[in-house]
Structures are given as structure tokens and as C-alpha cells.
């Protein structure tokens, strides 16, 4: 028993000796492991704490930046797909200085995002050079810190699109979108929307209309999936789709998009509703709904005067739009006054090197042309075209509008001896039409005007070319416009006039009858169309008289008199001259040779007297035994006057 107690078991002895020798090692291992674990936990906690602090700092910096932009620029740094509000250069300079103080260099993402928003704001005042410098700085910051920011990429693509550098914008937006395809958080998805929108704009600029619309539809679906938070984005995308559908002459669909955008935002975000209404006016004007367009334009103007004040450039832009609607409604006095109000604001805020100044010049040129100030109209149209091509590029939609406006002034200046201007204008019209073909944008109005230009030229070749163009134009116009549309009426009337000159009177008479019927049935006829209807009635009366149908000629002249009195006024040149002509023809077979001098005297504005003398004078007398004077009458009124002399 003693030995058992005194001599330990061998196993116990071995175990005891080994345990005794390893115990300190175990303790050291455990201690090291615990120390490492503690260090790892501490590092993890420190990193998590640092990340939390960093996130809080970023959130505070972002919130401060948002407050800065909201207070100084009227925007939030991460919001908006469309046009930003105008602010003065002085305000932008002060905001940029505040941003640099507010966002230190250790917050590169926030600083870069702020610089990108500032860049977009600088584009509004037309300073693309400084905007590009800010974008370059933002991209450099992100690159140096290995950060990607879709908001900065979207701003960069937006600037490229504004400058018509669509190929680079497409590449940039496509690359920036790839890593965001599976984004789940709302903030990233909102930024993805901005990139999708800029990619769609780039594709549109590159004439990939199908790709552009597909991308826009994708963005619209994503925005709707985001729910109420993206309501404003949905409205902005609908506005963009309405603009594009207008350019494609899908005018009713465009109206629906724009009206929906207005309804969605009129109460919650009137600025977005305002932008949609601005585009709606253009859509209504393109669809010849001039009275509706004028009502919308004047509503827009009233809102901007109330919201922005009398001197704000957005109010100036609204005055330009109101002038255009008033001009097309035939209220030239109001159009001139509105343009004058716009000029005072736009020159003071944008200066004379901004696209908005070019838009003002374009509208002033239209007003001047109607007032008879032909040289001033051409000079302003030319300046507008040059400025827009310089700032936005030659294929931009606004540049093409300006080029078309200049071409019309050159072609229809009224100076038949100025063949150089005519050739230049025709060349410009052909350029615009060619660009439309290359970009898949319909150009029915431009094609019709080109046909009208050739229709006015002498010579068989020019008239054959004009007839082909007018017939082709009829097909395209019927595709895009309702029967009462002014462009269809002008085109048909021009073709009928051309047929008269080519001595195909019976065919022309039928076309004149259609024009008159459509004008009388139309709900939205421009005032200029009333003169067209009167001229068409006169042509029909002339044809009836020359083909021995005097009773029908008198009936048609009676209709013309009633029409002139109703639409142009009882004291108008048209009504007064027709009244005298009707009385003369009741007793004679044609008007006397000196009818125009007798009715109009020396007044050059009495054009209707001369027109009546040309159409109902000796040259149009009924030749016995011939039911249709056809080729046997003089080819021109001038020849008729020579014979009667």
C-alpha cells in the first residue's frame, strides 16, 4: 500500500511528466491565440467603427452638399434627369467656392459628385468649357482614389450629348452601365436611370432611333418599378419620349405622353410640369393646333412670371415661345411685343453667344419677314443658324430648325433677281432633308417647301421637278397629317397652281375644290389659309369663265366675296375688289383692261385688284365652241394683258 502510494503508476508518471512539460506551451499558445483573436476583433471593430464613421461623414457631407445646392441652385445634388434651372454666373462661382470649402479632399466621391452637378449647371448658361474642366476634375479625383461613380459618368455623358459628341457619350454611358445591371439599392438604381437616359440620348443623336427608344422604354420601366420615389423621373422620361415622338411625327402619342407628365407633376413638382408644357406647345404647333398651343404657351408664361419673376431667363424663354404661337395664330402685333420682352431678358442674362439667344433671333426673323423687313429677317436667321451650329453642332435638332428658317428666307425673299440667294436656300433645304434621311427623321414640311421653291421657277425642267416633289410630298403629308393640316393644304394648293401654269386646268380645278372643302371643314385653320381659300375660289371662277360657264363663275365669285368678308373683313382689299369685279362681270364677259388701276389706284397694297384682273381679264374670256380653253389660252396672265392691249 505504501509502495502503491509512494510510487506512481508509469502511465500516470509519463502523463504527469508530459503534462508538466507541455502546460506552459499550451498556455503560451492559448495566450497567443487569444491575443491574435483580440487583435482581430479589435481590428474588425476598429474597421467597422471607421467605416461607420466614414459613412456618417459621407452622409453628413452629402447632406451638406444637398443643402448647398438646394439653397443656391434650387436642386438636389443627386436628382434630376432633365434640364436644370438657370442661375447666374456669379451664383455659380460662389457655389463652387463653397463646395470646395465644404467637401475636403478626403471625401473624393462627394466632392466629385458636387463638381459634376456644377458642371451641368454651367452648361445651362452656355459655358461648356468650364463645365468640361469641372467634369475632368471630378473624373481625375475618382480615378486617383479608385472609385467609380455613376452620377459623375452620367453628368459627363450629358455634357457630351449637349455638344453633339454622341459617339463618345454612347461609349461612356455603355461602359458605366455594365457594373450596374444587377443593382438592388434604390440610390444606385436612380443613378442607373440617369445613365440609361444619356445612353438613349446618345443613340438618338447617332440616328439609332430603335435603340434609343428601346433604352428609353427600359429606363421608363425601371423608373416605374421604383415606385413613388421615382415619380418625377417617370415624368421626365415621358417628357423626353414626347419630344422624340414629336420629331417622328407621332403627334397624338406625343401629346398623350406630355399631358400625362403634366398631370403627374402639376401639384407636386410644377417645375417638371412646366418643362413638359413647354414641349407640349411645340407638339401642338407641329400638329397645326395653333389656338391650343397659344393657350398653353400663355399659361406657361403666366406661371413663369409668377414663379421666377419678370427678369428670369426662363421667363424670357417663355416669351419667345409665346411669340411663336402668336405669330402662327396671325396675331403679329402680340408676337412682336412678346419678342421684344424676351430680348430684354435674354440678352441681359444669357448674352449674345448662347443657344437661347439664337432661338430669339430665329423668332424675330419670322416676325420681320411678315412685316416686310426682308434683309433684317435674313440677317437674323443667318446669325441664329451660325450660332447654333457653333454651339450645338450642325446636326442638332435646333440647328436644323434654324437652317430651315434661313433657307426659307433666302428662297422666298421675293427678289426674283437674287438667284444666288435662291440657290443657297435650295442647297440648305436639300442639306436638311438629307440629314433627316440619314437620321431617320421625317422631313415632310422641308420637302414641301423645296417643292414650292422649284414650283416658282420658270422652265419645263424646274416645273417637272416641282411636280414630282409635290406629288411625293402629298404621299408623305397624308401619312403624317390630318386633311385639314395647313401643310397639306399648302402643298395641294401649290400643286394646283403648278398645274394651272402647265395648262392642265381641269385637273387643277378639282384639286382647288378639295383645298376649299378642307379649309371650310377644318377646326384649326391658320389665318393665312383664308387667303389660300380665296385664291382657290378665284382660280376656280377663272377656269369656269374661260370654259364658258359664266353662271358658275359668278357663283364662285359670290362665294369668294362672302369668304373674304367673313374671314378678312368687309373692308379688306379682297372683299372690296371682288365686290367691284362681281358687278362688272354681271354685265361683261371679262374684266376691263384697266380694272386693277380703276379699283386699286396707285396703292401697291391692293394686290387683289391685280389678281382679279389677271385671272378674269381678256385672257380668260370664253372662246365660243371651246368648253375647256386648255392649251388655247395664253400661258400666263402677262400674255393675256399683252393681247388685250
ABEGO torsion letter per residue (X at the ends): XAAAAABBBAAAAAAAAAAAAAAAAAAAAAAAAAAAAAAAAAAAAAAAAAAAAAAAAAAAAAAAAAAAAAAAAGBBAABEABBBBBBBAAAAAAAAAAAAAABBAABAAAAAAAAAAAAAAAAAAGBAAAAAAAAAAAAAAAAAAGBBBAAAAAAAAAAAAAAGBAAAAAAAAAAAAAAAAABABAAAAAAAAAAAAAAAAAAAAAGBAAAAAAAAAAAAAAAAAAEAAAAAAAAAAAAAAAAAAAAAGBAAAAAAAAAAAAAAAAAABAAAAAAAAAAAAAAAAAAGBAAAAAAAAAAAAAAAAAAAEAABAAAAAAAAAAAAAAAAAGBAAAAAAAAAAAAAAAAAAAEAABAAAAAAAAAAAAAAAAAGBAAAAAAAAAAAAAAAAAAAEAABAAAAAAAAAAAAAAAAAGBAABAAAAAAAAAAAAAAAAAAAAAGBBBAAAAAAAAAAAAABBEAAAAAAAAAAAAAAAAAAAAABBAABAAAAAAAAAAAAAAAAAGBAAAAAAAAAAAAAAAAABABBBAAAAAAAAAAAAAAAAAAAAAGBAAAAAAAAAAAAAAAAAAAEAABAAAAAAAAAAAAAAABABBBAAAAAAAAEABAABAAAAAAAAAABAAABBBBGBABAEAABBABAAAAAAAAX
